[in-house]
Amino acid sequence: MEYEDFRKISLADLPGLIEGAHINIGLGYKFLKHVERTKLLLFVVDVCGFQLSQKSYFRSALEMVFLLNKELELYKAKLVNKPAVLVINKIDMPSARDRLPELMDNLNNLPDVVKSVASEIQPETLIKFDDIIAISAKQGTGVGKLKQRLREVLDFYDEELRMEEEIARDGQSKTNKLHRAVDVRFV
């Protein structure tokens, strides 16, 4: 994706992140290894819920958020600490009008709501979403806002990383100067 100022952001779609991916069900590890290299996690959840196949459970949008969180946590716990944005898709669907307000309320209270879902999909550590954005990919509703917000979140974390690296360099530089000063004094 390219912005007006020519900044480019690469996106990777990981449709293989399904229930059981952490134990290599589906394309599990092949997709999860890609997640390790990302700067930001972008979750896209159907407001109406999802059922992978007739053999699997139907999961509400909220359950899908917890399930994806749990799969990442079970694969590598540190992944849930990555910057993350949650997209609620298909808000153009007729049932979305009824589901979206309740879903957004629940998403804004994840620590309380997690206790109400089945224990097998309850993550120990909740992903902290930098933003939650409702869109209709089909109609384009909210897509511009999503693109802008992704840029803002990535820029924020890039700047934060640059500042941490600068502080580490300055600290190391001061430490090196102190060591040289100490070496000079005791020679």
N, C-alpha and C positions, 0 to 999 in steps of 0.2 A: 504494500500500500504506500503510495507516495503523496506527500503533502505539498501545498503551494510553495513552501520554501525549500523544496526538493529533499526534505528529510524522508527517508524510506524506513518502513517498518516491515519486517517479514513476519508472516503469520503461518502457523502450522496447525492443520486440522487433525485432531486425534480422535477419530470416531471409534477407535478400538478401545477406548477407556470405558469398559463395561463392567458390570458386576462380576467379580472374580478375576479381573485383570491382574491383580497383585499376585495371583497364583498361576499366572500365565494362561488363563482362559481366553479364548479368542486370540487376538494378536497381542495380548497382554504386555509382555516385556518389550516387544518391538516398539510399541507406542510409548510405554512408560519411560523408556530410555531417552526418548526425544524430550520429554517433559523436563528432565534434569538440566537440559541446556537452555531452557527458556528464561527470559528475564521477567516475564509476566504470565500469569495463568489467566486465560479468558475462558470462562465457563459459559456455555450456551445451553439453556434449559428450556424445554417446551412448557409453556404456562399450563397446558392441559395434561401434562404428565407423559409417561413413556412406558412402553412395554417392548422389550427386545424381541421376544418371540412368544409363541403360545405356551411354551414350557416355563417361561420366566414370569415373575410377579409384575403386575402393573405398579408403577411407582409414580406418585404425585410429583409435581415440580419440586416441592420442598424435600421430599424423600430423595429425589435425584441429587439435589445439592449435597445432602448429607452422605449419600452413597459415593458420589465422586470424591468428596472430602476424605471419606474412609478409605477408598481405594488408593488414593495418593499416600495417605498416612501409613497404610499397611505395606506399601511398596518401599517408601523411604520417608520417614517421619519429617525430615527437614523440608520436604517439598511443600508442606502446608504453611510454611513461613514465607513463601515467595509472595511478591505483590500479586494481587488478584482482582479481577473485575468479573462480576456476574451479569450475564445478559439473560433476560427473560424474553423469549421469542414467541412468535405467533399471537401477538396481542390483537391481531385482526380477526381471530376466531370468535364466533358468537359467544362461546362459553367463557372467553377471557374476561369479559366485563365483570362477571360474577367472581371469578377466581383471583384476578390480579390484586385487588385491594387486600384481601385476606393474606395472600401470599406475601405481599410487600410488608404487611404488619409482622408476619412470622419471621421474615428475613431480617427485619430490624430488631428482632428479639431472639436471635439464634441460641444464646446460652440458656434461655428459659425453655425454648421450644424443643431443643435437642432431646430433652428428657421424655418427650411424648412420642418419639418414633421408636420403631423396633430396635432392640439392643444390637442386633447384628449390623445395623447401618449407623450406629452412633459413633462418631469419631471421638477420640480422646481430646484432640486439639482441633478447635474450630479454625477454619481459614477466616482471616479478617479481610473482607472485601473492601477495596478502596472505593468502589462504587457499585451500585446495582442499577442497571439500565433496562427499561422495557422497550422492545422494538418489534416491528413486523418486517422481517427480512424480505418477505414477498412484496409488500407494498412500499418498502423503503422508509417507513415511519421510524424515526429515532436513530437511523443508521448514521446520519451526519453527526449527531450528538455523540454516538458511540465512538466514531473515528476520532473526534476531537478529544474526548475524554481519555481514550487510550494513549494519545499523544501526550496529554498533560501528565498522566500517571507515569508513563515511561520517562518523560523529561524530569519529573520530580525525583524518581529513583536514580536516574543517571547522575543528576546533580548531587544527590545525597552520597552516592558512591564516590564521585570525584572529591567531595569535601572530606570524606573519610580517608581516602588515599592521600590527600594533601596533608591532613593532620598526621597521618602515620609517617609520611615523608618528613614533615617538619619535626616531628618527635624524634625520628631516627636521626635526622640531621643534628638536632640539639644534643642527642645522646652521643653521637660520634664526636661532636665538638667537645663535649664534657670529657669523654674518654681521652681525647688528644690533649686537652688541658691538663688532665690528671697525669697522663704519661709525661708531659713536659715538666711538670712540677716535681715529679719523683725521679727524674733522670739525673 
